[in-house]
Amino acid sequence: MASAAPRTRLSPPTPAIQPHRKRARSPPASGPVVWRSSSSGNGAPRDHRRRWQSSAGAPGRVYERHRPQQYGVPSRRWVFAEEASTSDGDACTIMSYNILADTNARYHTDLYLDVPWDAMRWDSRRRLIIREIRHWDPDLEVDRFRDIATEMKNRGLCLLEEDSIDFSEYNLRNNVAQIFVFELNNTQKFVVGNIHVLFNPKRGDVKLGQIRMLLENANAIAEKWGGIPIVLAGDFNTTPDLDISLHDRRQLSGLDGSEYGLYDLCSLLKYQWSGEEVRNATGSSNVMVAKHPLNICSSYAMLKGNSNNRDHQGEPLATSYHKKFLGTVDYLWYTAGLECSRVLDTLPVGFLRRTRGLPTREIGSDHLPIVAEFVFTESAASTDSDEEDESDEDKESEQEATRAQHIYFSSDSDISDEPTHGLLDGANPLNITLV
């Protein structure tokens, strides 16, 4: 993790690969398999083989399903911007990490059928997650902030404001998002937004609504603090290659088109949006265009460095892997006033396939953490006095340029006859027309 001190270009040490240990057998299960978590210390090593009694076979006979050979986790490397930043400003490193809530792990066991039961235990996963965070040493990890607030203060970060969005209050399911305003070294201020979007691939209207509200609220808070830069991070549960030409909320997120065909039974017929679904997506049943007010870029897509782990758009090939999905749903987006100087490459898809699903005994979640280093540019450090010196004509010209760059919500009268098609790519995601 890069600290608030002057930046270095040294990659962190390669994590050591733990040797395989023989594990003692655990007694046969006497009832249904249940994931159990423990807040106590680490338990003794357990056998990684699934065992069950056969009701049709001989009494007491035990069948075992063997796990494939475990592989050491490949080293992840930093991918740097092709041109060094021209700014000598402050820098911070942000990690976005869906650590897989223990409740979700226990309630959705169908997603982790090929994962050893001991690898699902929270006390084991917690140890791996903490080790992962410490290894990449981020200045900010956008989850459970209060648990690490004390350490953040020691890194020169000061929390100025925090807000949260409870989407259930807007009839957008029970997910939440958080928005923070930080100050770095008593000089640079910036907004960090974090979200975990609804998973259900059939509810693209709710997904759009949640992301729309995050962007709207992040923009409002940034404007409140004088137009400071924004970083948006989290699990958006939307693939970068989504095809909105179908205009079907049940396939809008791109998860239906994933390799594992999460919901193959979805109708291929053109789907007509109801008034409620349009309102979920755009905020009004009379507005048929879901757009956002920010000019944002993807940190990974903006760095076109040599990597076999990213697609033609520059996004990672995979940030998550479980029984029903292998692909990318996690993103780090940012606005003007920041430059992305480097990102942490993801793991090869071939390695992920060999695991048959995450977590593993070496990886503590079904998501990989994504990490990016951001540098504050000179535009983010302009003073109020400089702004006051601008003439009215310059201000008007600047406002016109801003309107050309930013995307605002539009009414039906603003829509052309041709529907707008778009992709969740490196710049300005979520420019979508609902028809």
Secondary structure by P-SEA (a helix, b strand, c coil): cccccccccccccccccccbbbbcccccccccbbbbbbccccccccccbbbbbbccccccbbbbbbbcccccccbbbbbccccccccccbbbbbbbbccccaaaaaaccccccccccccccaaaaaaaaaaaaaaacccccccccccaaaaaaaacccccbbbbbccccccccccbbbbbbbbccccccbbbbbbbcccccccaaaaaaaaaaaaaaaaaaaaaacccbbbbbccccccccccccccccccccccccccccccccccccbbbbcaaaaaaaccccccccccccccccccccccccccccccccccccccccccccccccccccccccccccbbbbbccaaaaaaacccccccccccbbbbbbbbbbcccccccaaaaaaccaaaaaaaaaaaaacbbbbbcccccccbbbbbccccccccccccc
